[in-house]
Amino acid sequence: MSNQPIRVGVVGVGRGKSFAQSASGAVGMELVALCDIWEERLHELAGELSVAAYTDYDAFLAHDMDAVVLANYFHEHAPFAIKALRADKHVMSETACNGTLAEGVALCRAVEASGRIYMLAENYPYTVFNQEMHRLYREGEIGEVAYAEGEYNHPMSRDASLRISPGFDHWRAWIPSTYYCTHALAPLVYITDTRPVAVNALAIARPERTLTLRRGDPGSVILCRMDNGAVFRLFGLGLPGHSNWYRLHGERGAMEITRGPGYFGPEEVRVWHEPWHLKAGEEAERVYKPDWPEHGDLARKAGHGGGDFWTSFHFARAIRSGEQPFLDVYRGVAMSSVGILAWKSALEDGRPFDVPDFRDEAARKSWENDHWSPWPKHAGPGQPPPSILGRREPDPEHVPYARRVWKDMGYEG
């Protein structure tokens, strides 16, 4: 591709605002269009950024542009991505890539047929400390990984939770506790370049009905067997005790980010070795605050610990080079499918499930008609509940308060 700016359109003006603002000359992108059905906010942001505004997705895809960034609802990305790929657009999608296993299969096929770039916009691998652990792992600091842990536990106040999930059928109210797993898993996959091959999980439920009207459970623990034999443990989602944390144990050492106050803690890396594994001149233990490998001035200004800059950076680089990024459709769909298969496991009290190799048509074909889904629009016989306690209705006593919060933010549904 030439050195002309990559013309980008963004779907979703909530989470998509940060993508719209990061589509700048610094990464060789130019924002040209926005799309959303939230008309008031759409036109406000489009006017602020001086770009075209669309409420119709087909009309949006007809705009003269090279790439689409999907920041619409969590479980609705795959159909939008497939349509964009068929319109000859490159695609970067927020998590999750797919809401069902069948969507994952269809998405892989669509990317292959299109020849376009597809990237999962998973930003947590690109925090400064995870990039540093990626570098250390590549240099053999701890040897091959045997065990790793990833945590994304993000509790929120009642009001904050209601504000980001307006309405009774919002995806955040229905999401099972295993589904939002890529913030915990993707950094470990990025650091070690391993792939999940099997998964089992247990959900953590609370019998009382929640003040936020959430139907799903507050937490889960997922175990992933990786393709090199390692085991990864993932924890989340919203239990008290905020935690974004990663640790890896290898053949000759271990490393982690340190715990402490702050969204990502102190953002320090700790590396340690047993005495019998020390090499000449190597320290038994060190703790330090790493710096960015490059572009630190831009990354420090971006959201999610700099990750929002790096996803746009790698997407633009992939488009220009014609080479799929590390977080390609196969890794993205596999990690998104871990959440789905983990929920199947949790509903069967921890039964293990194999994760298909989505690079292999023969391996993925058996899942092409698997439309198993907890989302209300897919409700019907054979579909799963969002909680291991079954289908639960919001407490009527809490509904008036929720409606007041939603009304204050302009939502009347």
C-alpha positions in Angstrom: 0.0 0.0 0.0 1.2 3.6 -0.7 2.2 6.0 2.0 -1.1 7.8 1.7 -3.1 7.8 5.0 -5.2 4.7 5.6 -8.8 5.9 5.6 -10.7 4.5 8.5 -14.3 4.3 9.6 -15.4 3.5 13.1 -18.5 1.7 14.2 -19.7 2.7 17.7 -19.3 6.1 19.2 -19.1 5.0 22.9 -16.0 2.8 23.1 -15.3 3.8 19.5 -14.5 7.3 20.5 -11.0 6.3 21.6 -10.4 4.5 18.3 -11.6 7.5 16.4 -9.2 9.8 18.2 -6.3 7.3 17.8 -6.8 7.1 14.0 -4.3 9.9 13.5 -1.4 10.8 11.4 0.9 9.4 14.1 0.0 5.9 13.0 -0.7 6.8 9.3 -4.5 6.7 9.6 -7.2 9.3 8.7 -10.6 9.0 10.2 -13.3 9.6 7.6 -16.6 8.2 8.9 -18.5 7.1 12.0 -21.5 4.8 12.3 -23.9 4.3 15.1 -27.7 4.2 15.8 -27.2 6.6 18.8 -27.9 9.6 16.6 -27.4 12.4 19.1 -24.0 11.3 20.1 -23.1 10.2 16.6 -23.7 13.7 15.1 -22.0 15.4 18.1 -18.8 13.4 17.7 -18.9 13.5 13.9 -19.2 17.3 14.1 -16.4 17.5 16.6 -14.1 15.4 14.4 -15.4 16.8 11.0 -16.2 13.4 9.5 -19.2 11.8 7.8 -21.9 10.2 10.0 -24.0 7.2 9.2 -26.8 5.3 11.0 -27.1 2.7 8.2 -24.2 0.2 8.2 -24.5 -0.6 4.4 -24.3 3.1 3.6 -21.3 3.5 5.9 -19.5 0.6 4.1 -20.1 2.4 0.8 -18.1 5.4 2.0 -14.7 5.7 0.3 -12.4 4.1 3.0 -9.9 1.4 3.4 -10.6 -0.1 6.9 -13.3 -0.5 9.5 -12.9 -0.5 13.3 -15.7 -2.3 15.1 -16.5 -1.0 18.6 -20.1 -2.0 18.7 -21.6 -4.4 21.2 -19.4 -7.3 22.5 -21.4 -10.1 21.0 -22.2 -8.5 17.6 -18.8 -8.1 16.0 -18.6 -11.1 13.7 -21.6 -10.3 11.4 -20.4 -6.7 11.0 -16.8 -7.9 10.4 -17.9 -10.4 7.7 -20.0 -7.8 5.9 -17.0 -5.4 6.0 -14.6 -8.0 4.6 -17.0 -8.8 1.8 -17.0 -5.1 1.0 -13.2 -5.3 0.6 -12.4 -3.5 3.9 -9.7 -4.3 6.4 -11.1 -4.9 9.8 -10.0 -4.3 13.4 -12.5 -5.6 15.9 -13.0 -5.0 19.6 -13.3 -8.1 21.8 -14.9 -10.5 21.3 -14.3 -11.7 17.7 -17.3 -14.0 17.8 -20.4 -14.5 19.9 -20.8 -18.2 19.0 -18.6 -21.0 17.7 -20.4 -20.9 14.3 -19.6 -17.2 14.0 -16.0 -17.9 14.7 -15.9 -20.5 11.8 -17.7 -18.1 9.4 -15.3 -15.2 10.3 -12.2 -17.3 9.7 -13.6 -18.3 6.3 -14.5 -14.7 5.5 -11.0 -13.4 6.2 -9.4 -16.2 4.1 -11.8 -15.5 1.2 -11.2 -11.7 1.4 -7.5 -11.5 1.5 -7.9 -8.5 3.8 -6.2 -7.8 7.1 -8.2 -8.7 10.3 -7.0 -7.9 13.8 -8.4 -8.3 17.2 -8.1 -5.0 19.0 -7.1 -6.6 22.3 -5.1 -3.8 24.0 -3.9 -5.5 27.3 -1.0 -7.3 25.6 0.5 -3.9 24.7 0.8 -2.4 28.1 4.4 -1.4 28.9 4.9 -4.3 31.4 3.4 -6.9 29.2 5.6 -5.8 26.3 8.6 -6.0 28.6 7.7 -9.6 29.6 7.2 -10.4 25.9 10.8 -9.2 25.4 12.2 -11.1 28.3 10.5 -14.3 27.2 11.8 -14.0 23.7 15.3 -13.6 25.2 14.9 -16.9 27.2 14.9 -15.2 30.6 12.6 -17.8 32.2 12.8 -20.6 29.6 9.7 -22.2 28.1 6.5 -21.5 30.0 5.0 -24.2 32.1 2.3 -22.3 34.1 0.9 -18.8 33.9 -1.8 -16.7 35.5 -3.9 -13.8 34.1 -6.4 -11.8 36.0 -8.9 -9.2 34.8 -11.1 -8.5 37.8 -12.9 -5.1 37.4 -15.5 -4.5 40.1 -17.7 -1.4 39.6 -20.0 0.7 41.8 -23.8 0.2 41.3 -24.2 3.5 39.5 -21.1 3.0 37.2 -22.3 -0.5 36.3 -25.8 0.8 35.4 -24.4 3.6 33.4 -22.4 1.4 31.1 -25.2 -1.1 30.7 -28.4 0.8 30.0 -31.5 -1.3 29.5 -32.7 -4.7 30.5 -31.2 -6.5 27.5 -27.8 -4.8 27.4 -25.0 -7.3 26.8 -23.2 -6.5 30.0 -26.3 -7.6 32.0 -26.4 -11.0 30.2 -22.7 -11.8 29.7 -21.6 -15.1 31.4 -18.7 -14.7 33.7 -16.3 -16.6 31.4 -16.9 -14.7 28.2 -14.8 -11.6 28.9 -11.6 -13.5 29.1 -9.3 -12.0 26.5 -7.9 -9.3 28.8 -6.6 -12.1 31.0 -5.6 -14.5 28.3 -4.3 -12.4 25.4 -1.2 -11.0 27.2 -0.1 -14.5 28.1 -0.6 -15.7 24.6 1.3 -12.7 23.3 4.2 -13.1 25.7 4.6 -16.9 25.1 3.2 -17.4 21.5 1.2 -20.4 22.7 -2.4 -21.4 21.7 -5.2 -22.8 23.8 -6.1 -26.4 23.0 -8.4 -27.3 25.9 -10.4 -25.5 28.5 -12.4 -26.2 31.7 -14.0 -23.7 34.1 -16.0 -23.1 37.3 -18.2 -20.1 37.8 -18.6 -18.2 41.0 -22.3 -17.4 41.7 -24.1 -15.4 44.3 -27.6 -16.5 45.2 -28.9 -12.9 45.9 -30.2 -10.8 43.0 -27.8 -8.0 42.1 -28.5 -4.3 42.6 -27.2 -3.7 39.1 -29.9 -6.0 37.4 -27.1 -8.2 36.1 -28.2 -11.7 35.3 -24.7 -13.2 35.0 -22.4 -14.4 37.8 -19.7 -12.2 39.2 -16.7 -14.4 38.7 -15.1 -17.5 37.2 -11.8 -19.4 37.1 -10.7 -20.9 33.7 -8.0 -23.4 33.1 -6.5 -23.5 29.7 -4.2 -26.3 28.4 -1.9 -24.7 25.8 -0.3 -26.3 22.8 3.1 -26.7 24.5 1.5 -28.5 27.4 1.5 -25.5 29.8 -1.5 -24.6 32.0 -2.8 -21.1 32.1 -5.2 -20.0 34.9 -7.6 -17.1 34.2 -9.6 -15.2 36.8 -12.2 -12.5 36.6 -14.7 -10.7 36.3 -16.2 -8.4 38.9 -15.6 -9.6 42.4 -14.5 -7.1 45.1 -10.7 -6.5 44.9 -9.7 -4.9 41.6 -6.9 -6.8 39.9 -5.1 -6.7 36.5 -2.2 -9.0 37.0 0.0 -11.5 35.2 2.6 -14.1 36.2 4.5 -16.7 34.3 6.6 -19.7 35.5 9.1 -21.2 33.1 11.8 -23.9 33.0 14.4 -21.7 34.6 12.6 -18.8 36.3 9.5 -16.7 36.7 8.2 -13.2 36.2 5.2 -11.2 37.1 3.9 -7.6 37.4 3.9 -6.4 40.9 0.7 -5.9 42.8 -0.4 -2.6 44.4 -2.6 0.4 44.2 -3.7 1.7 40.8 -5.5 0.3 37.8 -2.5 -1.7 36.7 -0.7 -1.6 40.0 2.8 0.0 40.2 3.4 -1.2 36.6 6.7 -2.9 37.7 8.1 -6.2 36.5 9.6 -8.7 38.9 11.9 -11.5 37.6 13.4 -14.2 39.8 15.4 -17.4 39.6 16.3 -20.3 41.8 20.0 -20.3 42.8 20.8 -23.4 40.7 19.4 -21.7 37.6 21.4 -18.6 37.8 23.8 -17.8 34.9 27.1 -15.9 35.4 26.3 -12.3 36.2 22.6 -12.9 36.5 20.7 -11.5 39.5 18.6 -13.8 41.7 15.8 -11.3 41.7 15.1 -7.9 40.3 12.2 -5.5 40.3 12.0 -2.5 38.0 9.7 -0.2 36.1 10.2 -0.8 32.3 10.0 1.7 29.6 8.3 1.5 26.2 10.3 -0.2 23.4 9.5 2.8 21.1 6.8 5.5 20.7 6.6 6.1 24.4 5.5 9.7 24.0 2.4 8.5 22.0 1.6 5.4 24.1 1.6 7.4 27.4 -1.2 9.6 26.0 -3.4 6.7 25.0 -6.0 4.8 27.0 -5.8 1.3 28.6 -2.2 1.7 29.6 -1.1 2.7 26.1 -2.7 -0.3 24.5 -5.2 1.8 22.5 -2.2 3.4 20.6 -0.5 0.1 20.0 -3.6 -1.7 18.5 -4.0 1.1 16.0 -0.2 1.1 15.3 -0.1 -2.7 14.6 -3.3 -2.6 12.5 -1.8 0.2 10.3 1.5 -1.6 10.0 -0.3 -4.9 9.0 -2.3 -3.1 6.3 0.8 -1.4 4.9 2.9 -4.6 4.9 0.1 -6.9 3.8 1.0 -9.4 6.5 -1.5 -10.4 9.1 -0.8 -9.1 12.7 0.0 -11.3 15.7 -3.6 -10.9 17.0 -5.0 -12.3 13.7 -8.3 -13.9 13.2 -7.2 -17.4 14.3 -5.8 -16.3 17.6 -8.6 -13.9 18.1 -11.3 -16.4 17.4 -9.6 -19.1 19.5 -9.3 -16.8 22.5 -12.9 -15.5 22.1 -14.0 -19.2 21.9 -12.2 -20.0 25.1 -14.9 -17.9 26.9 -17.7 -19.7 25.1 -16.3 -23.2 25.7 -15.5 -22.3 29.3 -19.1 -21.5 29.8 -20.1 -24.8 28.4 -17.7 -26.3 30.9 -19.0 -24.2 33.9 -22.6 -25.3 33.2 -21.3 -28.9 33.4 -19.4 -28.3 36.6 -15.9 -28.2 35.0 -16.1 -30.7 32.2 -13.2 -30.1 29.8 -13.7 -29.1 26.2 -11.2 -29.1 23.3 -10.6 -25.7 21.6 -10.6 -26.3 17.8 -7.6 -25.2 15.7 -9.4 -22.5 13.7 -6.5 -22.5 11.2 -7.6 -26.0 10.1 -10.8 -26.2 8.0 -11.3 -29.9 9.0 -10.9 -29.1 12.7 -13.3 -26.1 12.7 -16.0 -27.6 10.3 -17.7 -29.6 13.1 -18.5 -26.2 14.8 -19.9 -24.4 11.8 -23.5 -24.9 13.0 -22.9 -24.4 16.7 -25.2 -21.4 17.5 -25.2 -22.0 21.3 -25.7 -18.5 22.8 -26.8 -16.9 26.1 -27.9 -13.6 24.5 -31.6 -12.8 24.8 -32.0 -12.3 21.1 -31.1 -16.0 20.6 -33.3 -17.3 23.4 -35.0 -20.6 22.7 -34.8 -24.3 23.4 -31.3 -25.6 24.1 -29.8 -22.2 24.7 -27.8 -21.6 27.9 -28.6 -19.4 30.9 -26.2 -16.5 31.8 -25.8 -17.9 35.3 -25.0 -21.3 36.7 -28.0 -20.7 38.9 -30.2 -20.6 35.8 -32.3 -17.8 34.4 -32.9 -15.1 37.0 -35.0 -12.0 36.7 -34.0 -8.6 38.2 -35.4 -7.8 41.6 -38.5 -5.5 40.9 -37.4 -3.4 43.9 -34.2 -2.3 42.1 -35.8 -1.5 38.8 -37.0 2.1 39.6 -33.5 3.1 40.7 -32.0 1.7 37.5 -34.5 3.6 35.4 -33.6 6.9 37.2 -29.9 6.3 36.5 -30.6 5.5 32.8 -32.9 8.6 32.5 -30.2 10.8 33.8 -27.8 9.7 31.1 -30.5 10.1 28.4 -31.7 6.5 28.0 -35.4 6.1 28.2 -35.7 2.4 27.3 
